[in-house]
Each structure stands twice: as structure tokens, then as C-alpha cells.
Amino acid sequence: MGDDMRKKVALGGTFEPLHEGHKKLIDVAINLGEVTIGITCDELARKRLRSVLPYEIRAENLRQYVLRRYGFEPEIVKIEDIYGKTLEVDFDYIVVSPETYGVAELINEKRKEMGKKEMEIVKVDWVIAEDGNPISATRIKKGEIDRYGKPIR
């Protein structure tokens, strides 16, 4: 099928540190179609995680990961607000974690108000660490677990 027939997929996040949960989201997104990955700008990212690598480094780490894992360079855009590019581009899908599902619903509400079609929300379950809790950047930063979900203590 031609490239113009491929489904457009939105995926957004801070992506630092890049962990198994992110990798699962990326996998699902890439399997759905042509992915645009939004990475939060430093200002937004630091509202959630106090210390976060600069946007350029996070974007490059993600680019390298996708290139090594899938053999192509992903389209990466900077997210300055909760909407990112989702109000401008007609995405078919938005891939989210349980944590960001509500944001996708807000985006769809806004799209509907603008007369755009809603995106199909694809919720990907958390990847569970060895201790039975979800792998998250916050837990990794606190030193509870590593990026693969193994306890550090």
C-alpha cells in the first residue's frame, strides 16, 4: 500500500530515562502506522520531573533507539503544550499509557470542537517491574528500580 494510505499515529512523552514502558509504547505505535513522536519541551518536562535531560539529548536518545531497533529515523517534534501537533495533523491514532489516557480524551474533545475527527485512543498497559508496580521515570529517578524494572536497593 502507498505511503499516503498509512495510518498516522501520535505518541508523546518526556522519554527520560527511556525505559521498557516507553519501548512498549513505541512498539505499539510503530506497528499501527506512521508515527510522529512528540517530546515535551524542557519547561513542560520539568513540571513533572524536577531534573530532566535537555530536549535535544532526549530527542537524540529516542532517535538513536528507534534507528537501532527499527532501522529508520522517526519523525520527532517538540511539544510545547498538552496538544502538541494533534490539533494541526489529522492523526488516526494516539498511543497512550494509562497515566496519559485522560490527556488523549481532552485532545479529542478539543478536536471535536474544531470540527476534526477524533483520534482512536490506543491505551497500552504499564510494563510491570519485578516488585509488581509499574515501571516509571519517577521511580527510576528515585532510585527504586532500573530502566528494566529490577529493584535497585
N, C-alpha and C positions, 0 to 999 in steps of 0.2 A: 504493500500500500504506500502511496505517496506521503511525503513528509507533512503535507498540508492536511492529511487525514488523521494524523496522530493526535491523541488527546493531549490537552495542555494541563499540566499538573503544577500546583503551587505547594511549596514546602517552605516553612520559615522557622527560624530559631536563632539562638545565640551561638550554638555549636562550639562550646568550650567548657571543659575539655570534651573533645569528640569521643563519645563513649558508645557502648553496644546498643543502647536505646536509640541514639541518633542513627547508627548504622542500619537498624531495622526500619526506621522511618524512611531513610534514603532508599533502601532496597524496595520497599513497597512503592514509593513514589516513582522510581525509575521503571519498575515493572508496569506501571499504569500508562506511561507515555513520556512525553517531552517535558522535562522538569525545569522549572525556574526555582532556584533556591534563594530565598531571601535570608540575609543575615542581618541581625539587628545592629544598628549603629552603636557606637560606644556609649553614648548618652543613655539610650534605652536599655542597653545591656547592663549598665552599672546600677540601674534602678533595682534590678533583680539580684544580680551577683555583684557584691562590692568590688571585688578585684576580677578583672576580665582582661584578656589579651586584647590589644588593639584590633579593630575591624580588619585591617589589611592582613594581619597574621592569621586571624580566624578564617578569613576567606581563602587565603593561600593553603592553609592546612586542609580545608574542605576540598578545594580544587585538586590538591595532590592525592587525597584519599580516593575521590571519585575516579581520577585518572588511572591510578594504580589498580583499583578494584574493578572498574567497568570499561576502561580503555578510551574514555572521551572526557573532554573538559565540560563541566556543567555550566549552565548559564547562572551566574551569581549576581544578585542585585542587593543594594543596601536598603534596609528597612528603616525608615525614619519615624513611622507611626504604626499602630496596630494593623493598618490596612496594607502596607507595603504596596505592591503593584496590583493587588486583587481588584481594585476598582477601575483600573485602566485596561487590564488584559482580560479577555474572556476565557478564564480557566474553566476546564471541565471538572477538575477535582482539586480539593485541598486536603493534604495529608496532615493529620494532627495526632498528638498524644492525648491521653485522657485529660491531661493538665491544660491543654490549649483548645479543647473542644469548644468551650464557650466563646472563645475569640472567633472561631470559624462561624459560629452562629451569628455573632454580631456583624461580621463581614457580610454574610448572606442577607441579613436584614437591610443593611445599607445598600447592597447591590439591588435588592428588590425595590427599594425606594427610588433608585436611579433608573428603574426600568430594565435592568440587566437580569439575565437568567442566574438562578442560584447555582453555586458550585456544589457538586456532590461531596459531602464530607466523609472522608475515609479515616476512621479512628483506629489507630494502631495501639494495641495494648503495650503497657510498660514491659521492659525486659527486667526480670526479677533477679536481684542479687542473691548470692549464696545464703544471706541471712533472711531471705523471704520478703524483703522490701524492695521497692523499685530502685533501679539504678537511676541516679540523677546527678546533674552537675553540682548541685548544692551539697549532696552527700559526699561526692568526690572531693570537693573543695574543703569540706570539714575534716577530711582525712578518715572517714568511716570506712570507705571502700575504694578500690581502684576502678579504672575505666571498664574493667571486665566483670565487676561485681564481686570481687574477692575481698573479704574483710581485711583491713589493714592492721587493726590492733593485735 
